[in-house]
Amino acid sequence: MPISKAPYTRKYKHVKGRGHEHPVICGYCGKKVPRYKAFIKTRGFRISDPTLRQQIDKKYIHMNTHKIYVCPSCARFHKIVKKGKSVRKKHLER
């Protein structure tokens, strides 16, 4: 799985209607996080051995994938996203 680069840009696409944004539950720690802050990760089962893949018929293999939401702290801990640099560089220079 590729790791995204450090100064990532997150798209804040909120819900169309006004008001409360519904939270999602983190797949690792169980914390409730707003959907726009959560990172999406797909989990699934994959056979990595090419000889095994050729021997087994494709109709008998079920590749289930499901998406889980990950909170920002767990995403950094599990190395889904690298921690970004500080935005306030001007304050550090003084």
Backbone as a chain_set.jsonl record, in Angstrom:
{"seq": "MPISKAPYTRKYKHVKGRGHEHPVICGYCGKKVPRYKAFIKTRGFRISDPTLRQQIDKKYIHMNTHKIYVCPSCARFHKIVKKGKSVRKKHLER", "coords": {"N": [[0.841, -1.172, 0.0], [0.657, 2.162, -0.921], [2.203, 4.954, 0.664], [0.973, 8.109, 1.481], [2.235, 11.374, 0.596], [3.962, 13.776, 2.699], [3.037, 16.69, 3.028], [-0.007, 16.572, 2.705], [-3.137, 17.219, 1.044], [-6.294, 17.681, 2.209], [-9.583, 17.101, 1.205], [-12.261, 19.013, 1.952], [-15.163, 18.153, 1.736], [-18.097, 18.743, 2.687], [-21.335, 17.679, 3.877], [-24.243, 18.231, 1.828], [-26.546, 19.392, 2.897], [-27.531, 21.667, 5.545], [-26.157, 22.03, 8.864], [-25.603, 19.417, 11.253], [-22.88, 17.208, 10.856], [-22.652, 13.82, 10.221], [-20.989, 11.495, 12.315], [-18.367, 9.045, 11.764], [-17.126, 5.789, 12.672], [-13.933, 4.963, 13.832], [-11.921, 2.401, 12.459], [-9.865, 1.217, 13.852], [-9.481, 2.237, 16.567], [-12.026, 2.886, 17.439], [-13.005, 5.414, 17.88], [-15.23, 8.203, 17.494], [-15.41, 10.133, 14.614], [-15.735, 13.025, 12.527], [-16.961, 12.582, 9.188], [-15.589, 13.917, 7.104], [-13.067, 14.318, 8.139], [-11.969, 11.845, 8.415], [-9.883, 9.183, 7.171], [-9.96, 6.982, 4.4], [-9.626, 3.53, 4.136], [-9.088, 0.546, 2.38], [-9.755, -2.78, 3.09], [-8.907, -6.174, 2.588], [-8.772, -9.523, 1.195], [-6.079, -11.095, -0.311], [-4.402, -13.177, -2.585], [-1.067, -13.652, -2.773], [0.8, -15.289, -3.981], [1.835, -16.163, -7.165], [1.787, -18.668, -8.494], [-0.026, -20.163, -7.058], [-2.327, -18.701, -7.57], [-2.75, -19.245, -10.26], [-3.334, -21.935, -10.222], [-5.718, -22.199, -8.787], [-9.123, -21.975, -9.57], [-10.798, -19.051, -10.816], [-13.474, -18.646, -10.192], [-13.865, -19.797, -7.758], [-12.6, -18.238, -5.953], [-13.138, -15.728, -3.674], [-12.802, -12.448, -3.43], [-13.144, -10.516, -0.968], [-13.607, -7.19, -0.264], [-13.668, -4.445, 1.912], [-14.453, -1.147, 3.052], [-12.879, 0.816, 5.513], [-13.05, 3.38, 7.947], [-10.611, 5.634, 9.133], [-9.311, 7.357, 11.882], [-7.462, 10.495, 12.19], [-5.286, 10.286, 14.061], [-4.845, 7.519, 14.353], [-4.275, 6.96, 11.711], [-1.797, 8.155, 11.368], [-0.326, 6.645, 13.196], [-0.484, 4.013, 12.195], [0.804, 4.363, 9.845], [-0.539, 5.151, 7.503], [-0.782, 7.687, 6.639], [1.665, 10.213, 6.453], [2.962, 12.421, 8.946], [2.341, 15.856, 8.616], [4.172, 18.898, 7.819], [4.711, 21.797, 9.885], [2.412, 24.465, 9.635], [2.658, 27.043, 10.469], [5.239, 28.55, 9.94], [6.293, 31.099, 10.005], [5.986, 32.064, 12.591], [7.84, 30.595, 13.966], [10.267, 31.547, 13.069], [10.711, 33.993, 14.252]], "CA": [[0.0, 0.0, 0.0], [1.497, 3.36, -0.974], [2.039, 5.95, 1.723], [0.839, 9.431, 0.877], [3.336, 12.272, 0.923], [3.764, 14.507, 3.947], [2.067, 17.795, 3.022], [-1.176, 16.141, 1.962], [-4.27, 18.138, 1.05], [-7.533, 16.976, 2.49], [-10.716, 17.776, 0.583], [-13.336, 19.178, 2.913], [-16.453, 18.111, 1.06], [-19.101, 18.494, 3.707], [-22.638, 17.275, 3.356], [-24.905, 19.323, 1.114], [-27.499, 20.067, 3.769], [-26.963, 22.43, 6.654], [-26.234, 21.445, 10.192], [-24.695, 18.431, 11.844], [-22.262, 16.199, 10.002], [-22.715, 12.56, 10.944], [-19.663, 10.912, 12.534], [-18.088, 7.645, 11.45], [-16.352, 5.155, 13.731], [-12.598, 4.529, 13.4], [-11.809, 0.951, 12.405], [-8.822, 0.734, 14.752], [-9.653, 2.574, 17.984], [-13.434, 3.018, 17.761], [-13.339, 6.801, 18.168], [-16.131, 8.835, 16.538], [-14.734, 11.212, 13.893], [-16.535, 13.485, 11.385], [-16.62, 11.85, 7.971], [-14.63, 14.652, 6.272], [-11.724, 14.232, 8.728], [-11.503, 10.452, 8.417], [-9.213, 8.644, 5.995], [-10.593, 5.743, 3.979], [-8.692, 2.461, 3.823], [-9.786, -0.671, 1.976], [-9.171, -4.025, 3.577], [-9.384, -7.314, 1.828], [-7.968, -10.737, 1.153], [-5.41, -11.205, -1.603], [-3.411, -14.259, -2.7], [0.105, -13.022, -3.365], [1.611, -16.273, -4.702], [1.297, -16.262, -8.53], [1.525, -20.06, -8.897], [-1.28, -20.558, -6.407], [-3.407, -18.01, -8.259], [-2.998, -19.924, -11.533], [-3.885, -23.267, -9.974], [-7.087, -22.107, -8.279], [-10.057, -21.373, -10.526], [-11.217, -17.734, -10.337], [-14.84, -18.629, -9.673], [-13.853, -20.276, -6.375], [-11.933, -17.254, -5.107], [-13.964, -14.562, -3.362], [-11.965, -11.362, -2.92], [-13.994, -9.545, -0.277], [-12.968, -5.951, 0.182], [-14.577, -3.503, 2.556], [-13.723, 0.057, 3.407], [-12.954, 1.234, 6.903], [-12.666, 4.765, 8.185], [-9.514, 5.71, 10.092], [-9.143, 8.701, 12.426], [-6.121, 11.011, 11.861], [-4.232, 9.806, 14.953], [-4.551, 6.129, 13.987], [-3.68, 6.971, 10.372], [-0.367, 8.438, 11.555], [0.292, 5.537, 13.934], [-0.409, 2.847, 11.319], [1.568, 4.811, 8.674], [-1.361, 5.357, 6.321], [-0.454, 9.061, 6.261], [2.782, 10.772, 7.203], [2.648, 13.665, 9.626], [2.703, 17.003, 7.802], [5.013, 19.923, 8.424], [3.966, 22.874, 10.533], [1.97, 25.506, 8.709], [3.054, 28.332, 11.002], [6.692, 28.688, 9.917], [6.65, 32.485, 10.281], [6.065, 32.258, 14.028], [9.063, 29.947, 14.468], [11.44, 32.309, 12.648], [10.898, 35.196, 15.074]], "C": [[0.888, 1.236, 0.0], [1.164, 4.318, 0.166], [1.953, 7.322, 1.059], [1.951, 10.348, 1.366], [2.963, 13.191, 2.073], [2.81, 15.698, 3.849], [0.843, 17.447, 2.178], [-2.263, 17.219, 2.02], [-5.531, 17.316, 1.233], [-8.683, 17.769, 1.896], [-11.849, 17.819, 1.594], [-14.661, 19.272, 2.169], [-17.494, 17.74, 2.111], [-20.408, 18.071, 3.049], [-23.346, 18.482, 2.751], [-25.852, 20.097, 2.024], [-26.8, 20.819, 4.885], [-26.956, 21.594, 7.927], [-25.195, 20.387, 10.471], [-24.164, 17.447, 10.806], [-22.196, 14.901, 10.798], [-21.32, 11.961, 11.109], [-19.588, 9.469, 12.057], [-17.192, 7.101, 12.554], [-15.032, 4.663, 13.145], [-12.517, 3.003, 13.479], [-10.773, 0.384, 13.349], [-9.153, 0.999, 16.222], [-11.114, 2.725, 18.393], [-13.873, 4.425, 18.1], [-14.289, 7.338, 17.101], [-15.454, 10.067, 15.954], [-15.688, 11.708, 12.807], [-16.039, 12.858, 10.088], [-15.566, 12.577, 7.133], [-13.22, 14.62, 6.84], [-11.134, 12.839, 8.611], [-10.837, 10.092, 7.096], [-9.849, 7.301, 5.674], [-9.517, 4.746, 3.586], [-9.5, 1.239, 3.44], [-9.023, -1.874, 2.491], [-9.719, -5.161, 2.745], [-8.423, -8.471, 1.907], [-7.374, -10.863, -0.241], [-4.406, -12.35, -1.556], [-2.215, -13.692, -3.438], [0.952, -13.989, -4.192], [1.052, -16.47, -6.117], [1.005, -17.698, -8.977], [0.229, -20.574, -8.284], [-2.473, -19.934, -7.118], [-3.759, -18.692, -9.586], [-3.675, -21.275, -11.324], [-5.346, -23.222, -9.536], [-7.954, -21.405, -9.319], [-10.615, -20.075, -9.951], [-12.628, -17.724, -9.763], [-14.93, -19.163, -8.242], [-13.183, -19.301, -5.407], [-12.868, -16.07, -4.911], [-13.071, -13.522, -2.716], [-12.861, -10.327, -2.248], [-13.143, -8.344, 0.107], [-14.031, -5.092, 0.836], [-13.768, -2.3, 2.995], [-13.954, 0.375, 4.876], [-12.513, 2.687, 6.972], [-11.627, 4.788, 9.297], [-9.377, 7.15, 10.563], [-7.712, 9.182, 12.159], [-5.009, 10.489, 12.761], [-3.865, 8.359, 14.644], [-3.909, 6.043, 12.608], [-2.189, 7.275, 10.449], [0.333, 7.261, 12.219], [0.485, 4.311, 13.043], [0.239, 3.164, 9.978], [0.744, 4.783, 7.39], [-1.047, 6.732, 5.752], [0.738, 9.501, 7.083], [2.378, 12.099, 7.814], [3.173, 14.833, 8.816], [3.575, 17.988, 8.551], [4.142, 21.017, 9.013], [3.623, 23.968, 9.544], [2.495, 26.858, 9.159], [4.582, 28.465, 11.077], [7.128, 30.1, 10.303], [6.802, 32.736, 11.775], [7.346, 31.636, 14.613], [10.305, 30.745, 14.131], [11.729, 33.501, 13.541], [11.756, 34.976, 16.265]], "O": [[1.783, 1.35, 0.837], [0.01, 4.467, 0.568], [2.756, 7.653, 0.188], [2.535, 10.12, 2.425], [1.784, 13.364, 2.384], [1.812, 15.699, 4.57], [0.675, 17.961, 1.072], [-2.291, 18.032, 2.945], [-5.788, 16.37, 0.488], [-8.749, 18.986, 2.067], [-12.336, 16.779, 2.037], [-15.209, 20.361, 2.0], [-17.731, 16.563, 2.381], [-20.554, 18.106, 1.827], [-23.072, 19.622, 3.126], [-25.947, 21.321, 1.928], [-25.61, 20.622, 5.131], [-27.658, 20.589, 8.039], [-24.063, 20.453, 9.993], [-24.917, 16.924, 9.985], [-21.728, 14.897, 11.936], [-20.549, 11.921, 10.151], [-20.596, 8.771, 11.96], [-16.569, 7.869, 13.287], [-15.012, 4.025, 12.092], [-12.985, 2.394, 14.441], [-10.791, -0.815, 13.628], [-9.11, 0.077, 17.037], [-11.417, 2.696, 19.585], [-14.997, 4.625, 18.561], [-14.173, 6.975, 15.931], [-14.983, 10.936, 16.687], [-16.394, 10.895, 12.21], [-14.841, 12.633, 9.914], [-14.729, 11.925, 6.51], [-12.261, 14.868, 6.108], [-9.917, 12.674, 8.699], [-11.183, 10.627, 6.043], [-10.234, 6.564, 6.581], [-8.613, 5.059, 2.81], [-10.492, 0.922, 4.096], [-7.805, -1.97, 2.344], [-10.85, -5.112, 2.261], [-7.401, -8.414, 2.59], [-8.088, -10.75, -1.237], [-3.647, -12.476, -0.595], [-2.329, -13.293, -4.597], [1.746, -13.549, -5.023], [-0.092, -16.902, -6.262], [0.076, -17.924, -9.753], [-0.516, -21.325, -8.914], [-3.517, -20.571, -7.253], [-4.922, -18.714, -9.988], [-4.486, -21.708, -12.143], [-6.125, -24.112, -9.879], [-7.569, -20.377, -9.876], [-10.879, -19.988, -8.752], [-12.946, -16.876, -8.93], [-15.958, -18.998, -7.584], [-13.197, -19.51, -4.194], [-13.336, -15.477, -5.883], [-12.632, -13.696, -1.579], [-13.29, -9.367, -2.888], [-12.089, -8.483, 0.727], [-15.165, -5.023, 0.36], [-12.573, -2.399, 3.273], [-15.055, 0.227, 5.406], [-11.712, 3.155, 6.163], [-11.742, 4.057, 10.281], [-9.331, 8.069, 9.744], [-6.829, 8.357, 11.924], [-3.895, 10.265, 12.287], [-2.686, 8.008, 14.671], [-3.091, 5.157, 12.358], [-1.402, 6.718, 9.684], [1.455, 6.914, 11.85], [1.514, 3.641, 13.131], [0.228, 2.332, 9.071], [1.253, 4.439, 6.323], [-1.046, 6.925, 4.536], [0.82, 9.202, 8.275], [1.546, 12.818, 7.261], [4.322, 14.814, 8.373], [3.701, 17.918, 9.773], [2.967, 21.14, 8.668], [4.448, 24.35, 8.713], [2.752, 27.731, 8.33], [5.147, 28.489, 12.171], [8.208, 30.283, 10.864], [7.649, 33.528, 12.188], [7.864, 32.102, 15.628], [11.31, 30.637, 14.834], [12.863, 33.977, 13.59], [11.991, 35.905, 17.037]]}, "num_chains": 1, "name": "protein.A"}
